[in-house]
Amino acid sequence: MNAVNQQERFPKEEQKKWFLAGFIEGEGSLCVSIKQHPTSRFGFLVDPEFFLYQHKSGVKMLEMALEVFGTGRIIPKVGNEDVLVYSIVSRRSLVEKVVPFYERYMRISAKWEVYLRFREILEAFERKDHLDRNGLVAIVKKAYAMNPASKGKERKRTLEEVIGKILRDYTLDSPMER
């Protein structure tokens, strides 16, 4: 069997997903943002997110991701209108669309360990661990451990500062809040 016949046996939609996996490997990002928010239960919003970045001339790649995942949005990057960002920020979509994609198409990714921590964080949200201080602290610790060598970009606050603010007026020995 020659190479042409092999490619014909590989459905086009499947080819698209494998191609997208390679693109995600280079241009994709799994992150967990931690934003101070005064009206939030423990003072912080913790949001898992999936991003793909591309110069506006490559918008077709982001449109392909939107088609494959069936969710998310494409917007200009803040501060650089020439770069577009495809993002999925809905936890439900992350669990139902991104996790299965990574499990099937990204298993040999150099970013697999980052993905595993990201998945653990999503699982913690599914269990509603974020609704008590100890659970939120555990999620924050995992988020800080996700990508320790992150191309020099550091978080705005230290892990200790965030944990200290979450645990203010609270001791780890007290009963968990619900």
N, C-alpha and C positions, 0 to 999 in steps of 0.2 A: 504494500500500500504506500503510495507516495504522499508527500506532505500536503498537497492540495486536497486530496480525499480526506485526510485526517481533519483538516480545518473545516471542511464542509460538514463533517459529522458533529462538530462542536457548535451547538446552536448560537445564533448571533447574540441573543440576550445574555447567554452565559459568557460569551467572549467579552461583551461590554462590561460585565461585572468583574471579570478578572483584570481587564484593562483598568477599570476604575480602582481596583485594589492597589495596583502599582502606582497610580496617580496619588492615592491617599497616602501610600507609604512615603512619598516625597513631599507632598504639599499639605497633608492632613494633620490635624491636631485634635487630641482629646485633652480637655482641661476641665478643671473644677475651679470656678471663680469663687472667691470668698470676699464678699462686700459688706462693709459695716453698714448697718441699717437701723436707725433708732427705733422704728416701730416693730421690728422683727422680734420674735419671742425671746431670743437670747442675744440680740444685738447684731446678728450677722445673717446674711442670706448666702447660702452655699448652693451653687448651681453647676451641675455637670453640663458640659457643652461639647459639641463636635463641630469643627470648622475645616473648611478647605479654602485656600487662598489662591488667587490667580489674577494676573494682569487682565484688564478689561478686554484686551484683544483675544483672550482665551476663554471668553464667557461660555463657549460651547461645552467646555469640560464641566463647568459648574452646572449648566443646564442638564447635562447627562447625569450628574449626581442627583439633581432634583428629580429627574425622571426615574432613576433606579430606586431611590429611597422613597419617592412618593410623598415627601414631606420636607419641611425646611423652607428657607428663603435665601435669596441672593440680594445683597445690598453692598453699596460702596463701603470700603474700609474707612473708618473715622480717621481723618487726618491725611488720607491719601486716596483721593477720588479715582486714581488710575488703577487701584487694586480693588477687586471685588471679593466678597466673602460669602461663601455658601455656609449656612449654619443650621444646625438642629439643636434647639435648646429645650424642647419639650422632653421631660423625663420619660413620658410614655413612649414617645417616638424613639428615644435613645434605646429603651429596653426592647421595643418591638421591631425596630428596623436596624439600628446600628449594631447592637450586640449580635444578632444572628448573622449579619454581614461579616463582621470580624471573625466570628466563629467559623464561618465557611471559607472566606476568601483571604483572611489576613493571618493565618496560623503560622506562617514562616516569616512574619514581619520582625524587623529589628526592634520594633516598638511593642512587641508582644507583652513584655512585663508591665509597661505603662497601661496597656489595655486591660490586663488582669486586675490591676489596682482600680482602674476606672470602673470595671464591672463590679468589683467588690463594693464600691461606693454606691453604684446604682442598686445593688442588692440590699444595702443598708437602708436606702431610701424606701425601697419596696417593703421592707420590714417595719418602716416608720421609726427607725432608730433616731432620726433627726428631731423627733418630737420631745426628747429629753436631753438634758445637758450632757450627760455621759456619752450618749449615742452621737450627739453632734460633735463632741470633742474627738471621738474615735474617727468619725468621717473626716474632720479637718486634718487629723494626723495622717490619714491615708492620702488625702489630697496633697499635703506638703511632701509626702514621700513619693508621689507619682513620678516626678521627673527631676531628680536632684541635679542632674547635669543639663539644665535647660538652656543651653546656648547663652549663658550669662545673664539671662533675664531673671531677676529675683522678685519675689513677692513684696508688696508694699509694706506689709507688717510681718514681724517674726512670728513663728509658730507660738512661742511663749506668750507674746502679746495677745494674740487672738484667743488662745486658751484662757489666759487670765481674764479677759473681758467676758468670755462665755461663762466662766465659773464665778464671776463676781458674786459676793454674798452667798456662796454655795460651797459646801464641802463635799468631797467625793464620797464621804461616809453617809451623807443624808439620803433619804429615800429618793428614788428616781421620780421625776415629775412627769406627769402625763397631761 
